[in-house]
Amino acid sequence: MGSIYFVPVVIVISLLTIIFGRVFCGWMCPLGFIFDLTYRLRVKLSGLKKLPEVPKNIHNKLKYLKYVILVLFIILTYHLTTYVYCSVCPIGALTNLSGTVISFVVLIGFIILGFIYPMAFCRYLCPIGALLGIFSLKPVFKLKLNKDKCVNCKLCEKKCPVQIELTEKIEQHECIRCFECKSACRKDAVKFGS
């Protein structure tokens, strides 16, 4: 019964992404919600004024890892559905743990990682985010920086959970449309529009 709704949901999310960018990641994804709460908890507990950043040279390489994971995910899914009808999880077979236990261990690992670096899973590992990133390369509605109003205070960059350098170039396909940058800007230099 649930598979009847799968295709319409995928079509709606794809259209939303083409029009508004990765709005699903910032507003609808249940994992994104968990990781958002995680980094906000850290900010609240430690009183951070600037979000922790991965060193720029590492970040610029790691952000493409999710696209590699997407390709591997597609290849693996194709091979498993076409050639192999196996219900045994390879990690479970090696560790003698059930799939549910493995899922919780992995989720807890990602939550800890998200506590250290905001939205780390979404930035570097999420295959759905990678797919939506492809759809949002040229969205109809974009996040824009008004260079005339911008005083280069970089408050927008300090609040960006996915570490986009807004004052240099706004990468639409990396932006999760959380609008933290827009809220942080005191000069109203960050706009979202067509």
N, C-alpha and C positions, 0 to 999 in steps of 0.2 A: 504493500500500500504506500509506503514512504517513497518508493522509487518513482511514483507517479508525479510527485512534487519536485523531484530533483532537477529535471530539465528546465521547468519554468523558473525555479529559484536561480539556477546558473545563468539563465538568460537575463533575468532582472538585475542580478549582481554585475554581470558583464556590461549591461547598458548603463547602470549607475556609474561604473568605473570609467567608461568612455566619456560620459558627460561630466562627472564631478571629480574624477581621479580616485585614489584609493580610499574612498569614504567608508567602504566596508571595513577596512583595517582599523580605522580610527573610531568607528561608531557602532559597528555591528558584530565584530568578531568576538566570540566568547573568550578565546585565549588572549586576544589583545586586551580585553577588559581585565583579565586576571593580571597580566603583566603591567598594565597601567596602574592598577591598585598597588602592585608590588613596588614600583619605583616611587610612587607618591608616598607610600609608607616610609620609605627611606628618607625622602626629602623632609617629611614631617618629623621623623625621629632625630635626624641629624641637622636640620635647619639649613640645608644646602641652598646657596644662592645661585650656584651654577651646577648643572647636571654633570655627572662624571662622563668623561669622553674616552673613547678608545683612541690611542695615538693615530694621527691622521694618515700616516703611510700604511698602517695596518688596516684601519677602517676602510680606506679606499680600495683595498684588495678584498677584504672580507665581505663587503656588501654585494659582491657578485657570487658569493658562495651559494646563496639561495637559488640562483638560476641553475647552477650545477646540480643542486639537490632536486630541483624541478625536473630536469632532464632525466636524472637517474630514477626518480619516482615514476615518470612516464614509461621509461624502458622497463623497469621492474614490474610495473602494473601490467604492461602488455605481455611480458613473458609469463607472468604468473597466471593471467587469465587465458592465455592462448595455449601454453604448453604444460603447465604444471597445475595440478589440482591438489595442493598440499595445505593441510590445515595446521601444520606444525610450525610454530614460530622458531626460527633458528636461534635466537637469543634464549628463548625458553628451553630449547633442547640442550643448550650448553650450560645453562645456569640452574636448570630444574625449577624455574619460577613460572608462574602462570602469566598470561598476557596482561591481566589486570594489574598484577603487582609490578610488572615491568613498566607499564604505562604510568603508574603512580610514581615510580622511582625516576623515570625520565621527566615527568612533569615537575616534580620537586627540584630536580637538577636545573631545569629551565627557570623556575621561579627564583632559585638562588642566584643564577646568572643574571636574571632581570633585576634583582635587588642590587647587584654590583654595577651593572651597566644597563640603563633604562632600555626597555623594549629590545633586548639583545636577540631574542628568538625572532622577533618580527623583522629586525634589521638584517640579520645574517643567515637565518636558517629556514624561514617559512616558505614552503613551495607555493602556497596559495598567494602569499604576498608577492612572490616573484611573478606568477601568472598575471595577477592584477596589475603589477608594475608594467608589464608589457602592454596591457590594455590602456594604461594611463600615461603613455609616453607623450601623447598630444591630446589631453582632455579638453573639452569645450570650456569648462570653468577652471581657471588656473589661479594659483597663489602667485601674487605679483608684489614686487617691492618698488615703491615710488622713490626713486633715487633723489628727487628734489626734496622730499620731506625727511628722508633718512639722514640721521646725524652720525651714523656708524657707531652707535653705542654697543651694538651686538647683543642687546638684551634678548632679541628674538632667537639668536643662536644659542644663548645660554639656557633657554627654556625648551629648545627643540629636543624631544626624546629620541629622535632617530639621527641626530647629529648632522643636519643639513646646514651648510654654510650659506645662509640666506642672503648675506650681503655680497657674496660673490656670484653664485648662480643657484637658483632654486631648481632642484632636480624633482620635477613633477612626479616621476615614476617611483621615487623613494619616499615622498611625502605621504604620510598616512592621514592627512586632513584632520589632525587633532585641534588645530588652530591655537595652540599654545603660543606660537610666535605672534599671532595677531593680538592675543590678549596681553602679551608682554610689552608690545610696542606702545610707547607713550606719545609718539608723534603721529600715530595713525598712518604709518608708511606701508604697512602690510595690508594688502587688499586681496579679496577673493572674488573673481568675476570672470566674465567671458571676454 
